[in-house]
Amino acid sequence: MSQEDLKRSIAEALRTVTHPGTGTDVVASGHVGELEVDDDGRVRFSFNLKGEVPDGLVRAARTAVEAVEGVSRVRVNLQLPQPAADPRRAAGRRRRPEPGSIPPPTPDPGVLADVSHVIAVSSGKGGVGKSMVATNLAVALASEGLGVGLLDADIYGPNIPRMFGESRRPRVTGSKGSEMIEPLEAHGVRLMSLGFLLEEEQPAIMRGPLISGILRQFITQVNWGPLDVMVVDMPPGTGDAQLSLVQTIDVEGAVMVTTPQAVSVGDVRRGVKMFERVNTRVLGIAENMSGLVCPHCGEMVDVFGRGGGERLAREMGLPFLGSIPLDPAVRSGGDGGTPIVVSAPESPAGSALSNLAGEILRSVRIPLAEEA
């Protein structure tokens, strides 16, 4: 199919997406513009957030384009509506941002040019097993023959070194003014974390701008080399690190990790909304700590409730990526530096995490080595 034919098919698909408030399709209403298609089926278009844009409208437009035959990847650039000129500000005074506004991401296409896919693993709150999921996802993808890196963006709680059993300090190479940090490698994954640079009990005490600077350094001054996938272990919440990441690099999608209970699910809902606001696709929701099988009687105990992650995925129209049960082997593997997809791959938790990796492979269409 030619580029022009593909463009026409995409435009037709977008015309099927209507604003529920006005009944007008997103093309006729002027929400969609600047449609570009390349020879490999990669699509980019802009979406203007003018007027009242209901939750899910941008996602519906993206989904419609992804369903078009010949489309390999979709990128949506959100555009904030331009405010009307205010004569009172004509004297050159800087306009302050509105409360709650988020600047649209403008990632530099030259950053991480040799990395094919960037996947963020995030959560709304701490303590839900996000780093465990990121670790096992990265190792499972590497076991499929892919080149994988893991960037630990959880500056305040860098747990990746322990989970990979790695405590060396990375080398610095190159001449003065052009130094590069060489990432460490364990279980087939290239690693970078602030935990490699701090003493074991040294806290990371820093404000937001410094966090943003460290993340940019880990992205631009680490010799990652060619990678099929970079997994980013995000800090919990919706703060500086998340915004810095999506405004520096092109993040293909985010995996949201929750536990079944309502307090965790509610925070993840906010995290999903945040990623949607900054034009980052949410690949789906994974539910961790979904239940514990009693080792004595075999009964399933719902320690943190049941089904909260699956209900949230259904309510928000997102894929449910699976449930990961509580398993003592997950804890021992994380503490000992051997992820459970390596130490006990046939266990219920190991199988669930391997299945999660498979869902991500299919979602972002990453070809395996024998398929490439």
C-alpha positions, 0 to 999 in steps of 0.5 A, a space after each residue: 500500500 502506498 503512503 497516500 493510500 495508507 493516509 486515506 485509510 487512516 483519515 477514514 478511520 479517524 472520521 469514525 471517531 466522534 466527540 460524544 458531546 458534539 457528535 462531530 468526528 475528530 477530523 471535521 472538528 479540527 482536533 486532528 491534523 498534521 498527519 504523516 506516514 513513512 515507508 515503514 508504516 509509522 504514523 504521526 498526527 497532532 491532536 488539538 485539545 481545544 474545547 472540552 475533550 472527554 477522557 478517552 477521545 485521544 485514546 479512541 483516535 489512536 486505537 482507530 489508527 492502530 487498527 488500520 492495516 499497514 500501520 506499524 506504530 502510532 505517535 500522537 502529538 498533543 497540542 494545547 489550544 493557544 490562548 487569546 492575546 491579552 492586551 494587559 500582557 503586551 508590555 512583555 511580561 511573561 504569562 504564568 502557566 495556569 494551575 494544573 497545566 502540563 506542557 506538551 512533551 517535546 522529546 528530542 528524536 536524537 536522544 537514544 536513537 539506537 533504542 527501538 522501544 522505551 517502556 516505562 513501568 509505573 505505579 500510583 503509589 509505592 510498595 506495590 512491586 513496581 521494581 520487581 515487575 520492571 526487573 522481571 520484565 527486563 530479564 524475561 525480554 532479554 531471555 527472548 534474545 532481545 537487547 535490553 536495558 533497564 534505567 532505574 529512574 526511582 531516584 529516592 528508592 533505587 532498588 534495581 542494584 539489589 534485585 540484580 545482585 549488582 553492587 559494582 560502580 560503573 566505569 567512566 570512559 572517554 576524554 574530558 568533556 566527552 565522558 560516558 558512563 558504561 552501564 553494568 550488565 546482569 542476567 543479560 540486561 544493561 543497567 544504570 541506577 543511582 544506587 550504583 553511585 551511592 553508598 549503601 546507606 546514603 540517602 538521595 536528598 535532592 529537589 526536583 530540578 536535580 532529579 531531572 538533571 540526573 535522569 537526563 544524564 542517565 539517558 544521554 551520558 550512558 553508553 547504552 549501545 543498540 537496544 531493542 527495548 529499554 525498560 524504565 523503572 519509574 518512581 511512584 506518583 505523578 511528579 518530576 521524574 515522569 514529566 522529565 522522562 516523557 519530555 526528554 525521550 519518546 516513551 512508547 508506552 507505560 505499564 501500570 502496576 497495582 495491587 488489588 486494594 482500592 487505595 492502590 487502584 485509586 492512585 493508579 487511576 491518577 497515574 493513567 490520567 497523568 500519562 494520557 495528559 502527557 501523550 503517553 500510551 498506557 499499555 495496560 494494567 498488571 495486578 501484583 500480590 493478587 493472592 497467596 496460596 496457603 502452603 499447608 492447606 492449598 487455600 487461596 487467601 486474598 490478602 489485599 482483596 481481589 480483582 481491583 486491577 482487572 476492574 480498573 482496566 475494564 473501567 478505563 478501557 485498557 488491557 489487563 496484563 495479568 495477575 501476579 500472586 504473592 510468592 515467597 520466592 519473589 521476595 527471596 529472588 529479589 533480595 538475593 539478586 536472582 529474579 524469579 523468571 530465572 530462579 523459578 520460571 515455572 512457579 505461578 509468579 514466574 509464569 505470570 511475569 513471563 506472560 506479562 512480557 509476552 503481552 508487552 511484546 505483542 502490544 508494541 510489536 517487538 520482533 524476536 531475534 528469529 523473526 527479525 
